[in-house]
Amino acid sequence: MTFEFEPGRFYQNDADGQLIDEVTFQETNDHQSLIIDHTFVRPDHRGQGIAAQLIEQVIAYARQQKQTIIPLCTYAQAYFKQHTDQDDILAPQNTITAVQENSK
């Protein structure tokens, strides 16, 4: 599956230009990490593994940029709990905790 990219976002639109899916992220102030803050898949496209593919796209991008990831949205958090083989891309736990606390 191929996703479009714009700074802070991977996504797909349908032929009518309507959003199908997206993952959004922002860089931390020190540019060391990407904070995944939103994952969305339109209801008629759910159950196909698209959300996981979006997270994997951010992981590949973070690796390319030599950055770590802070999973803030609930889907990203669940993804990393299930995919412990990707733990090496996660920011240190104290950084993740601090960002999560500041987002409340």
ZADO-1210 file (C-alpha; in nm, 4 decimals, padded with zeros to 6 digits):
<atoms>
<atom x="00.0000" y="00.0000" z="00.0000" code="MET" pos="1"/>
<atom x="00.1307" y="00.3432" z="-00.0911" code="THR" pos="2"/>
<atom x="00.0663" y="00.6420" z="00.1291" code="PHE" pos="3"/>
<atom x="00.1005" y="01.0082" z="00.0446" code="GLU" pos="4"/>
<atom x="00.3373" y="01.2111" z="00.2591" code="PHE" pos="5"/>
<atom x="00.3382" y="01.5672" z="00.3734" code="GLU" pos="6"/>
<atom x="00.5327" y="01.6966" z="00.6725" code="PRO" pos="7"/>
<atom x="00.3785" y="01.5450" z="00.9845" code="GLY" pos="8"/>
<atom x="00.1401" y="01.3142" z="00.8020" code="ARG" pos="9"/>
<atom x="00.1025" y="00.9967" z="00.5954" code="PHE" pos="10"/>
<atom x="-00.2408" y="00.9482" z="00.4371" code="TYR" pos="11"/>
<atom x="-00.4576" y="00.8225" z="00.1521" code="GLN" pos="12"/>
<atom x="-00.7516" y="00.9880" z="-00.0212" code="ASN" pos="13"/>
<atom x="-01.0050" y="00.8149" z="-00.2429" code="ASP" pos="14"/>
<atom x="-01.0702" y="00.9084" z="-00.6069" code="ALA" pos="15"/>
<atom x="-01.3063" y="01.1853" z="-00.4893" code="ASP" pos="16"/>
<atom x="-01.0402" y="01.3374" z="-00.2659" code="GLY" pos="17"/>
<atom x="-01.2042" y="01.2163" z="00.0550" code="GLN" pos="18"/>
<atom x="-00.9772" y="01.0993" z="00.3348" code="LEU" pos="19"/>
<atom x="-00.9482" y="00.7209" z="00.3700" code="ILE" pos="20"/>
<atom x="-00.6800" y="00.7002" z="00.6361" code="ASP" pos="21"/>
<atom x="-00.4038" y="00.8969" z="00.8040" code="GLU" pos="22"/>
<atom x="-00.1473" y="00.9025" z="01.0765" code="VAL" pos="23"/>
<atom x="-00.0219" y="01.2343" z="01.2069" code="THR" pos="24"/>
<atom x="00.2924" y="01.3075" z="01.4021" code="PHE" pos="25"/>
<atom x="00.5036" y="01.5971" z="01.5181" code="GLN" pos="26"/>
<atom x="00.8676" y="01.6364" z="01.6037" code="GLU" pos="27"/>
<atom x="00.9760" y="01.7033" z="01.9570" code="THR" pos="28"/>
<atom x="01.1416" y="02.0403" z="02.0161" code="ASN" pos="29"/>
<atom x="01.4849" y="01.8774" z="02.0163" code="ASP" pos="30"/>
<atom x="01.4088" y="01.6966" z="01.6836" code="HIS" pos="31"/>
<atom x="01.5088" y="01.3639" z="01.8393" code="GLN" pos="32"/>
<atom x="01.1649" y="01.2003" z="01.8327" code="SER" pos="33"/>
<atom x="00.8379" y="01.1843" z="01.6436" code="LEU" pos="34"/>
<atom x="00.5201" y="01.1964" z="01.8499" code="ILE" pos="35"/>
<atom x="00.2427" y="00.9902" z="01.6876" code="ILE" pos="36"/>
<atom x="-00.0665" y="01.1807" z="01.7966" code="ASP" pos="37"/>
<atom x="-00.3482" y="01.0559" z="01.5712" code="HIS" pos="38"/>
<atom x="-00.4353" y="00.7486" z="01.3647" code="THR" pos="39"/>
<atom x="-00.7544" y="00.7291" z="01.1590" code="PHE" pos="40"/>
<atom x="-00.9043" y="00.4772" z="00.9184" code="VAL" pos="41"/>
<atom x="-01.2447" y="00.5428" z="00.7644" code="ARG" pos="42"/>
<atom x="-01.5018" y="00.2874" z="00.8875" code="PRO" pos="43"/>
<atom x="-01.5508" y="00.1254" z="00.5464" code="ASP" pos="44"/>
<atom x="-01.1763" y="00.0473" z="00.5311" code="HIS" pos="45"/>
<atom x="-01.1230" y="-00.0826" z="00.8838" code="ARG" pos="46"/>
<atom x="-01.0216" y="-00.4408" z="00.9569" code="GLY" pos="47"/>
<atom x="-00.7695" y="-00.4525" z="00.6714" code="GLN" pos="48"/>
<atom x="-00.4556" y="-00.3746" z="00.8702" code="GLY" pos="49"/>
<atom x="-00.4277" y="-00.0216" z="00.7313" code="ILE" pos="50"/>
<atom x="-00.3692" y="00.1433" z="01.0699" code="ALA" pos="51"/>
<atom x="-00.0766" y="-00.0925" z="01.1356" code="ALA" pos="52"/>
<atom x="00.0655" y="-00.0104" z="00.7936" code="GLN" pos="53"/>
<atom x="00.0410" y="00.3600" z="00.8729" code="LEU" pos="54"/>
<atom x="00.2347" y="00.3100" z="01.1976" code="ILE" pos="55"/>
<atom x="00.4919" y="00.1010" z="01.0099" code="GLU" pos="56"/>
<atom x="00.5303" y="00.3852" z="00.7607" code="GLN" pos="57"/>
<atom x="00.6109" y="00.6251" z="01.0468" code="VAL" pos="58"/>
<atom x="00.8561" y="00.3704" z="01.1890" code="ILE" pos="59"/>
<atom x="01.0366" y="00.3496" z="00.8533" code="ALA" pos="60"/>
<atom x="01.0420" y="00.7290" z="00.8285" code="TYR" pos="61"/>
<atom x="01.1758" y="00.7653" z="01.1835" code="ALA" pos="62"/>
<atom x="01.4503" y="00.5109" z="01.1125" code="ARG" pos="63"/>
<atom x="01.5448" y="00.6992" z="00.7968" code="GLN" pos="64"/>
<atom x="01.5574" y="01.0273" z="00.9909" code="GLN" pos="65"/>
<atom x="01.7434" y="00.8596" z="01.2816" code="LYS" pos="66"/>
<atom x="01.4678" y="00.9569" z="01.5236" code="GLN" pos="67"/>
<atom x="01.2791" y="00.7697" z="01.7921" code="THR" pos="68"/>
<atom x="00.9024" y="00.7441" z="01.8361" code="ILE" pos="69"/>
<atom x="00.6713" y="00.8496" z="02.1169" code="ILE" pos="70"/>
<atom x="00.3321" y="00.6780" z="02.0758" code="PRO" pos="71"/>
<atom x="00.0742" y="00.9219" z="02.2093" code="LEU" pos="72"/>
<atom x="-00.2480" y="00.8122" z="02.0395" code="CYS" pos="73"/>
<atom x="-00.4161" y="00.5009" z="02.1751" code="THR" pos="74"/>
<atom x="-00.3756" y="00.3019" z="01.8536" code="TYR" pos="75"/>
<atom x="00.0002" y="00.3678" z="01.8388" code="ALA" pos="76"/>
<atom x="00.0326" y="00.2680" z="02.2043" code="GLN" pos="77"/>
<atom x="-00.1546" y="-00.0571" z="02.1379" code="ALA" pos="78"/>
<atom x="00.0553" y="-00.1253" z="01.8279" code="TYR" pos="79"/>
<atom x="00.3825" y="-00.1013" z="02.0200" code="PHE" pos="80"/>
<atom x="00.2489" y="-00.3191" z="02.3033" code="LYS" pos="81"/>
<atom x="00.1751" y="-00.5901" z="02.0456" code="GLN" pos="82"/>
<atom x="00.4935" y="-00.5422" z="01.8415" code="HIS" pos="83"/>
<atom x="00.7705" y="-00.5563" z="02.0975" code="THR" pos="84"/>
<atom x="01.0148" y="-00.6322" z="01.8155" code="ASP" pos="85"/>
<atom x="00.9913" y="-00.2594" z="01.7361" code="GLN" pos="86"/>
<atom x="01.0879" y="-00.1434" z="02.0873" code="ASP" pos="87"/>
<atom x="01.4276" y="-00.0236" z="01.9633" code="ASP" pos="88"/>
<atom x="01.2607" y="00.2691" z="01.7828" code="ILE" pos="89"/>
<atom x="01.0809" y="00.3918" z="02.0950" code="LEU" pos="90"/>
<atom x="01.2104" y="00.6928" z="02.2846" code="ALA" pos="91"/>
<atom x="01.3315" y="00.6303" z="02.6403" code="PRO" pos="92"/>
<atom x="01.0410" y="00.5558" z="02.8748" code="GLN" pos="93"/>
<atom x="01.0956" y="00.8706" z="03.0826" code="ASN" pos="94"/>
<atom x="01.0602" y="01.0812" z="02.7655" code="THR" pos="95"/>
<atom x="00.7439" y="00.8972" z="02.6633" code="ILE" pos="96"/>
<atom x="00.5956" y="00.9403" z="03.0114" code="THR" pos="97"/>
<atom x="00.6768" y="01.3134" z="03.0174" code="ALA" pos="98"/>
<atom x="00.5107" y="01.3721" z="02.6790" code="VAL" pos="99"/>
<atom x="00.2057" y="01.1681" z="02.7784" code="GLN" pos="100"/>
<atom x="00.1701" y="01.3628" z="03.1033" code="GLU" pos="101"/>
<atom x="00.2033" y="01.6980" z="02.9241" code="ASN" pos="102"/>
<atom x="-00.0663" y="01.6038" z="02.6734" code="SER" pos="103"/>
<atom x="-00.3365" y="01.5545" z="02.9391" code="LYS" pos="104"/>
</atoms>
